[in-house]
Amino acid sequence: MSPNNDKWIAEDLPSMSGRTVVITGASSGLGAITARELARAGARVVMAVRDTSKGTRVARTIPGKTEVLELDLTSLASINRFADSWRGEVDVLINNAGVMYAPEGRTSDGFELHIGTNHLGHFALTNLLLPHITDRVVTLTSNLASGGKIDLDDLNWEHRPYKASQAYSDSKQANILFTDELQRRLSKSGSSIRGISAHPGVAKTNLISHAGGFVGTMNRLVVSVIAQSAEHGAWPSLFAASQDIPGGSFVGPNGPGHMRGYPELAKAPKSLQDPDTASKLWGLSAHLTHTDVTSRSESTTR
């Protein structure tokens, strides 16, 4: 199917035979569905999950080639172990895992939980796996990224009054800025690897389970009224992972407000297209995680 098909669905996936796909957070929600559909299309799917017992239970329900490996995105030590143990190529890395509206908390490395899991964990993982990646990196973001207000002087919420909804939006804004800067650096180095952003619109998953109070109640109401199924929510990820689209693409649902519908190539809000902030966030993320994909991409041109 052409990427211009305005009613693309999971059944339109091309053969993924011979391709290896790593998916973070593949033991539930969109990640599990993405894993199932890519395995159905013939891919070898590596489910990188924190709870391997849960991951194994899900993998047993998936026909096709699956492998479950431990990966805790809240721990740089775990991320390093995962990357150090990797052998062979990764055709597609899908940065899918995430937390939403969690109570104030810290990762094992002291990062605020949303920015640490959703952005810094995936930043480090992408960096460390880049020498193995042959095709693309797909990073999931959210419609709520448009409300992000990243504070580069207080990325980890050490000085501001904590607000879970803002922390989540900031982390999703960071996902887009990361992808844009990744693509810029890859292109500059002459690499053919592609960085692509995707968002599911509003999908019925358990991601919002942490949300309490008024914000949680309102969000659950919105989800109950307008959300599409998790299966449909996975379509943008599958589209981004399989279609011949350019690096720097932004994929989301084509319906009203991009909240539901079929996947399409869209444009990220202009407020999120800030090369200066993206570059500064990259530098800060590299410092905090002790990784820098730039040097790797410049030495590995595919």
C-alpha positions in Angstrom: 0.0 0.0 0.0 1.1 3.5 -0.7 1.7 5.8 2.3 -0.8 8.1 0.6 -3.6 5.6 1.2 -6.1 7.5 3.4 -7.5 4.3 4.9 -4.4 2.4 5.8 -4.9 -0.3 8.5 -2.8 -3.0 10.1 -3.8 -5.6 7.5 -2.0 -3.4 4.9 1.4 -4.1 6.5 3.9 -5.4 4.0 5.9 -8.5 4.6 8.4 -7.9 7.5 10.1 -11.2 7.0 13.8 -11.1 7.8 13.5 -7.8 9.7 14.2 -7.4 13.4 12.1 -4.9 15.4 12.7 -3.9 19.0 9.7 -2.5 20.8 9.9 -1.0 24.3 6.9 -1.5 26.6 5.6 -4.4 24.5 3.8 -6.3 27.3 0.6 -4.2 27.3 -1.4 -1.6 25.4 -0.2 -0.2 22.1 3.1 -2.0 22.4 1.6 -5.4 22.7 -0.6 -4.8 19.7 2.3 -3.4 17.7 4.3 -6.5 18.6 1.5 -8.8 17.6 0.9 -7.2 14.2 4.6 -7.0 13.2 5.1 -10.6 14.2 2.1 -11.5 12.1 3.7 -9.8 9.2 6.8 -12.0 9.6 9.1 -9.8 11.7 11.3 -11.1 14.5 9.9 -9.0 17.4 12.0 -8.3 20.4 9.8 -7.3 23.3 11.9 -5.1 25.6 10.0 -5.0 28.9 10.5 -4.3 32.6 8.4 -7.3 33.7 9.6 -10.3 31.7 7.1 -12.7 33.3 4.3 -10.5 32.0 6.1 -10.1 28.7 6.4 -13.8 28.3 2.7 -14.3 29.0 1.9 -11.8 26.2 4.4 -13.3 23.8 2.8 -16.7 24.2 -0.4 -15.3 22.7 1.4 -13.9 19.6 1.9 -16.2 16.6 5.3 -15.7 15.0 8.8 -14.9 16.1 9.0 -13.2 19.5 11.7 -12.8 22.1 11.3 -11.2 25.5 14.3 -9.3 27.0 14.5 -7.3 30.2 14.7 -3.5 29.9 13.9 -1.0 32.6 13.8 2.5 31.1 14.0 4.0 34.6 17.5 2.6 35.1 20.5 3.6 33.0 22.2 0.5 34.3 19.5 -1.7 32.8 19.6 0.2 29.5 23.3 -0.2 29.3 23.0 -4.0 30.1 20.4 -4.4 27.3 22.6 -2.5 24.8 25.8 -4.2 25.8 24.3 -7.7 25.4 22.8 -6.9 21.9 24.2 -8.9 19.0 23.2 -8.4 15.4 21.2 -5.8 13.6 18.1 -3.9 14.5 16.1 -2.8 11.5 13.5 -0.9 13.5 13.6 0.5 17.0 10.1 1.5 18.3 10.4 3.7 21.4 6.9 2.9 22.7 7.0 2.6 26.5 5.8 5.4 28.7 4.2 6.6 31.9 1.4 9.1 32.1 0.2 11.3 35.0 2.2 9.3 37.5 2.5 10.7 41.1 5.7 12.6 41.6 8.6 10.2 41.6 12.2 9.6 40.6 14.0 7.0 38.5 16.9 5.1 40.0 19.2 7.8 38.5 17.2 10.6 40.1 15.4 11.8 37.0 11.8 13.0 37.3 9.7 9.9 36.3 8.0 11.2 33.1 11.0 12.9 31.5 13.3 10.1 32.8 11.2 7.2 31.4 9.6 8.7 28.3 12.5 10.8 27.1 15.8 10.2 28.8 15.5 6.4 28.9 14.7 6.3 25.1 17.4 8.8 24.4 20.0 6.6 26.0 18.6 3.4 24.4 18.6 4.9 20.9 22.1 6.2 21.4 23.5 2.9 22.6 21.7 0.8 19.9 22.4 3.2 17.0 25.5 1.2 15.7 23.1 -1.7 15.2 20.2 0.1 13.6 19.8 -0.2 9.9 16.6 1.5 9.0 14.7 3.7 11.4 13.8 4.8 15.0 10.1 5.4 15.7 9.4 7.4 18.8 5.8 7.7 20.2 4.6 11.1 21.3 1.2 12.5 22.1 -1.3 15.1 21.1 -0.6 16.6 24.5 2.9 17.4 23.4 1.5 20.7 22.2 1.0 21.7 25.9 4.7 21.0 26.7 6.8 23.8 28.2 10.2 22.2 28.7 12.3 24.1 31.2 15.9 23.3 30.4 17.0 24.9 33.6 14.8 22.5 35.6 14.2 19.5 33.4 13.8 17.2 36.4 11.4 19.3 38.4 13.7 20.0 41.3 12.6 23.6 41.8 9.1 24.0 40.3 5.9 22.9 42.1 5.2 19.5 40.6 2.3 19.0 38.2 2.0 15.5 36.7 0.0 16.6 33.6 2.6 19.2 32.7 5.4 16.7 33.3 3.8 14.3 30.9 3.2 17.0 28.2 6.8 18.1 28.6 8.1 14.6 28.1 6.0 14.1 25.0 7.3 17.5 23.6 10.8 16.1 24.4 10.0 13.1 22.2 9.3 15.3 19.2 12.3 17.5 19.8 14.5 14.4 20.2 13.3 12.9 16.9 13.8 16.2 15.0 17.3 16.6 16.3 18.2 13.0 15.8 17.1 13.3 12.1 19.1 16.5 11.7 22.2 14.9 13.0 21.8 11.7 11.1 21.3 13.6 7.9 24.3 15.8 8.6 26.4 12.6 9.0 25.2 11.1 5.7 23.4 8.3 7.4 20.3 6.8 5.8 18.7 5.9 9.1 15.4 7.7 9.7 14.0 9.2 12.8 10.2 9.3 12.8 7.6 10.5 15.3 4.2 8.9 15.7 1.2 9.5 18.0 -1.9 7.3 18.5 -4.4 10.1 19.0 -6.7 9.2 21.8 -6.8 5.4 22.4 -8.3 3.2 25.0 -5.3 1.8 27.0 -4.4 1.6 30.7 -1.8 4.4 30.3 -4.0 6.9 32.2 -4.5 4.5 35.2 -2.2 6.6 37.5 -4.2 9.8 37.0 -6.2 10.9 40.0 -8.4 13.8 41.1 -10.1 16.1 38.7 -7.6 15.7 35.9 -7.9 11.9 36.0 -11.7 12.1 36.1 -11.9 14.4 33.1 -9.4 12.5 31.1 -11.2 9.2 31.7 -14.4 10.9 30.6 -12.8 12.2 27.4 -11.4 8.7 26.7 -14.7 7.0 27.2 -16.4 9.4 24.8 -14.0 10.0 21.9 -11.2 7.4 22.1 -10.7 4.8 19.4 -9.7 1.3 20.2 -6.2 0.4 21.2 -6.0 -1.6 17.9 -6.7 1.5 15.9 -4.3 3.5 18.2 -1.5 1.2 17.1 -1.9 2.0 13.4 0.3 5.1 13.4 3.2 3.1 15.0 2.8 0.3 12.5 2.6 2.8 9.6 5.7 4.6 10.8 7.6 1.4 11.2 6.8 -0.1 7.8 6.1 2.5 5.2 8.6 4.2 2.9 8.4 7.7 4.4 11.1 10.2 4.9 13.1 10.8 8.1 11.6 13.5 10.2 8.0 12.4 9.4 5.3 12.9 11.9 2.5 10.3 11.8 -0.9 10.5 13.5 -4.6 9.8 12.9 -6.3 11.8 10.1 -9.6 12.5 11.9 -10.8 15.7 13.6 -8.2 17.1 16.0 -6.0 14.1 15.0 -7.6 12.2 17.9 -8.8 9.2 15.9 -8.8 7.8 12.4 -6.4 6.3 9.9 -2.7 7.1 10.0 -1.4 9.9 7.8 1.7 12.0 7.3 1.0 15.2 9.3 2.9 18.2 10.6 4.0 18.7 14.1 2.6 21.9 15.7 4.9 24.8 14.8 5.3 25.5 18.5 7.2 22.2 18.8 9.5 22.8 15.8 12.3 24.7 17.6 15.8 23.6 16.4 17.5 25.7 19.1 15.6 24.1 22.0 16.0 20.7 20.3 19.8 21.1 20.2 20.0 22.3 23.8 17.8 19.5 25.0 20.0 17.0 23.1 23.1 18.4 24.8 21.5 18.3 28.2 20.2 14.7 27.7 23.6 13.5 26.5 25.1 15.0 29.7 22.6 13.5 32.0 22.7 10.0 30.4 26.4 10.0 29.5 25.5 9.2 25.9 25.9 11.1 22.7 24.5 9.5 19.5 26.2 12.1 17.3 29.7 10.6 17.6 28.2 7.2 16.8 26.2 8.3 13.8 29.2 10.2 12.4 31.3 7.0 12.6 28.5 4.7 11.2 27.1 5.8 7.9 24.6 3.4 6.4 
